Each structure stands twice: as C-alpha cells, then as structure tokens.
Amino acid sequence: GLAFYLNQGLYVGLRVNYGLSDLTRTERDVSRKELDDSNNFIFREDKDRNLTLQASVGFSF
C-alpha cells in the first residue's frame, strides 16, 4: 500500500490487492448467458481473479 501524510497527524492511504490464482472451480462456474443445444449449462473455463482497492483516511499519533 501507499500512505500520503498531509501533515504530522493526518494521512490518506491506498492499498491494491490483485489475486494471481483462479478463484472458481470449472465444474461450478456455469455461463449465465446461454445454454447448449440440449438446454444444459455451459461450463466456463476462464480465469476468475480478484481485485481489491482500499482507500483510507486516518490519524497517526
């Protein structure tokens, strides 16, 4: 993360977290847009990763 001190007591921070591993199992990840020709679910084989942005404002003593 990164913290920027506005003065001796007040700061603004930003933290970024990006996950590198796939979060879902292929057998549980179904397409919500369409079905196959037999009206069965289509399982997706893509990579689902998480991205977290966190901002904070605080006081430092």
Secondary structure, DSSP 8 states (H G I E B T S, - for coil): -EEEESSSSEEEEEEEEE--S--S-GGG-EEEEEE-TTS-EEE-------EEEEEEEEE--
